[in-house]
Amino acid sequence: MAILVTGASGQFGRAAAERLLAKVPPHELILTTRTPEKLVDLASRGAQVRRADFDDAASLPAAFEGADRMLLISTARVGTRVSQHRNAIEAAKRVGVRHIVYTSVLGAAAPDNPAIVKLDHRATEEILEASGVAWTFLRDSQYSEAVAMAMAPVDIMTGRHISNTGEGRVAFVSRDDCVDCAVAILTTPGHENRAYDLTGPELFTYRQVAELISELAQVPVEYVPVDDEGMFAHFDSLGVPRHASDDPAQGPIPWCSTDMVSFARAIREGFFDVKTDHVERITGHPPRTLREVLLAYRPTWPRPPARG
Ligand SMILES: NC(=O)c1ccc[n+]([C@@H]2O[C@H](COP(=O)([O-])OP(=O)(O)OC[C@H]3O[C@@H](n4cnc5c(N)ncnc54)[C@H](OP(=O)(O)O)[C@@H]3O)[C@@H](O)[C@H]2O)c1
């Protein structure tokens, strides 16, 4: 009756593995990853660590053997990852996995949602729905950690927050809360064939996000609204590729401006203007606020440059 976590060396996967180790006997935890050497510490605590790459379909059944429930962590190659997810689902089904919990995105089922990430996630959800294996979709809002780790340092260093989100709002959710939900769902009954919208407790515009970063960092941050073309031009000027690739010959950069610009457009058009109580209902604790997450990461932020 083992629980399997795929992508267990990633940020979501490792956090889920750590929390599951506190709840289940270690030998009942199977951790798969492309890089088992990153998980030697968890193997030494008794977890079964196995190599698995979703691009290598033939190897997956052996890697998944013995699993009963599975946390399928979406891969990072936005736009071309459905085949990877299909390989994983087919292998899981073949070895008798009964329940797959999948990390999706808020708005995955909204037909007009322009965020390109939605296409991969909804296609994967449909494969799961047709698979005959029980499923749970974690439709995560935008992670607070993305603001804390990726956006805040840039805002602090440049004094500007450039965005094509307009006045659209997001209830940022902590990735840690999404991990807590995944762990609760994998270890308690009653979540089969349900989709949850995992959000934080407050809706913010990006103008308000810039104000919050400015307040916490004690540095001016000007909010600079731009349209989609302006946002593409900005990313182009930074050398960000338009399309994602994890092919080393092309980068490797598994993220791209088409993803980020279309995601922000979805925010502008209201597809992320959603706030639910699903985190608290699933985990029994309230979701972390954006302020809490930013404060936790504040010690890692750079010192602002002197401006004349
Ligand atoms: N809602 C949001 O705001 C938001 C933000 C960021 C990401 N996400 C999604 O959430 C996922 C997890 O986030 P994270 O922060 O943990 O990202 P991360 O640390 O970059 O991890 C990427 C994950 O993809 C797995 N992966 C990549 N290629 C794979 C392959 N060929 N076969 C099997 N697994 C593969 C990695 O597994 P190994 O390296 O261990 O093999 C790892 O678990 C992301 O991949 C993305 O889909 C959502």
Ligand as a Chemical Component Dictionary entry (heavy atoms), coordinates in Angstrom:
data_LIG
# 
_chem_comp.id                   LIG 
_chem_comp.type                 NON-POLYMER 
_chem_comp.pdbx_formal_charge   0 
_chem_comp.three_letter_code    LIG 
# 
loop_
_chem_comp_atom.comp_id 
_chem_comp_atom.atom_id 
_chem_comp_atom.alt_atom_id 
_chem_comp_atom.type_symbol 
_chem_comp_atom.charge 
_chem_comp_atom.model_Cartn_x 
_chem_comp_atom.model_Cartn_y 
_chem_comp_atom.model_Cartn_z 
_chem_comp_atom.pdbx_ordinal 
LIG N1  N1  N 0  0.945  27.465 -9.598  1  
LIG C1  C1  C 0  2.134  28.036 -9.729  2  
LIG O1  O1  O 0  2.330  29.247 -9.495  3  
LIG C2  C2  C 0  3.312  27.202 -10.140 4  
LIG C3  C3  C 0  4.561  27.788 -10.096 5  
LIG C4  C4  C 0  5.655  27.001 -10.427 6  
LIG C5  C5  C 0  5.477  25.674 -10.823 7  
LIG N2  N2  N 1  4.240  25.133 -10.871 8  
LIG C6  C6  C 0  4.043  23.706 -11.260 9  
LIG O2  O2  O 0  4.277  22.895 -10.128 10 
LIG C7  C7  C 0  5.289  21.910 -10.445 11 
LIG C8  C8  C 0  6.155  21.671 -9.254  12 
LIG O3  O3  O 0  6.701  22.914 -8.883  13 
LIG P1  P1  P 0  8.128  22.996 -8.204  14 
LIG O4  O4  O 0  8.185  24.349 -7.582  15 
LIG O5  O5  O -1 8.370  21.806 -7.386  16 
LIG O6  O6  O 0  9.071  22.963 -9.493  17 
LIG P2  P2  P 0  10.581 22.437 -9.623  18 
LIG O7  O7  O 0  11.283 22.486 -8.305  19 
LIG O8  O8  O 0  11.186 23.192 -10.776 20 
LIG O9  O9  O 0  10.393 20.944 -10.020 21 
LIG C9  C9  C 0  10.149 20.532 -11.346 22 
LIG C10 C10 C 0  9.570  19.159 -11.245 23 
LIG O10 O10 O 0  9.389  18.575 -12.530 24 
LIG C11 C11 C 0  9.886  17.218 -12.463 25 
LIG N3  N3  N 0  10.284 16.806 -13.822 26 
LIG C12 C12 C 0  10.831 17.586 -14.785 27 
LIG N4  N4  N 0  11.088 16.840 -15.891 28 
LIG C13 C13 C 0  10.700 15.562 -15.595 29 
LIG C14 C14 C 0  10.720 14.339 -16.324 30 
LIG N5  N5  N 0  11.205 14.275 -17.575 31 
LIG N6  N6  N 0  10.229 13.224 -15.714 32 
LIG C15 C15 C 0  9.748  13.276 -14.440 33 
LIG N7  N7  N 0  9.683  14.417 -13.701 34 
LIG C16 C16 C 0  10.178 15.547 -14.283 35 
LIG C17 C17 C 0  11.075 17.311 -11.533 36 
LIG O11 O11 O 0  11.449 16.041 -11.034 37 
LIG P3  P3  P 0  12.959 15.508 -10.817 38 
LIG O12 O12 O 0  13.889 16.657 -11.093 39 
LIG O13 O13 O 0  13.033 15.056 -9.365  40 
LIG O14 O14 O 0  13.123 14.376 -11.762 41 
LIG C18 C18 C 0  10.477 18.221 -10.457 42 
LIG O15 O15 O 0  9.635  17.567 -9.566  43 
LIG C19 C19 C 0  6.064  22.508 -11.630 44 
LIG O16 O16 O 0  6.724  21.517 -12.369 45 
LIG C20 C20 C 0  4.950  23.240 -12.358 46 
LIG O17 O17 O 0  4.246  22.334 -13.188 47 
LIG C21 C21 C 0  3.166  25.881 -10.530 48 
# 
loop_
_chem_comp_bond.comp_id 
_chem_comp_bond.atom_id_1 
_chem_comp_bond.atom_id_2 
_chem_comp_bond.value_order 
_chem_comp_bond.pdbx_ordinal 
LIG N1  C1  SING 1  
LIG C1  O1  DOUB 2  
LIG C1  C2  SING 3  
LIG C2  C3  SING 4  
LIG C2  C21 DOUB 5  
LIG C3  C4  DOUB 6  
LIG C4  C5  SING 7  
LIG C5  N2  DOUB 8  
LIG N2  C6  SING 9  
LIG N2  C21 SING 10 
LIG C6  O2  SING 11 
LIG C6  C20 SING 12 
LIG O2  C7  SING 13 
LIG C7  C8  SING 14 
LIG C7  C19 SING 15 
LIG C8  O3  SING 16 
LIG O3  P1  SING 17 
LIG P1  O4  DOUB 18 
LIG P1  O5  SING 19 
LIG P1  O6  SING 20 
LIG O6  P2  SING 21 
LIG P2  O7  DOUB 22 
LIG P2  O8  SING 23 
LIG P2  O9  SING 24 
LIG O9  C9  SING 25 
LIG C9  C10 SING 26 
LIG C10 O10 SING 27 
LIG C10 C18 SING 28 
LIG O10 C11 SING 29 
LIG C11 N3  SING 30 
LIG C11 C17 SING 31 
LIG N3  C12 SING 32 
LIG N3  C16 SING 33 
LIG C12 N4  DOUB 34 
LIG N4  C13 SING 35 
LIG C13 C14 SING 36 
LIG C13 C16 DOUB 37 
LIG C14 N5  SING 38 
LIG C14 N6  DOUB 39 
LIG N6  C15 SING 40 
LIG C15 N7  DOUB 41 
LIG N7  C16 SING 42 
LIG C17 O11 SING 43 
LIG C17 C18 SING 44 
LIG O11 P3  SING 45 
LIG P3  O12 DOUB 46 
LIG P3  O13 SING 47 
LIG P3  O14 SING 48 
LIG C18 O15 SING 49 
LIG C19 O16 SING 50 
LIG C19 C20 SING 51 
LIG C20 O17 SING 52 
# 
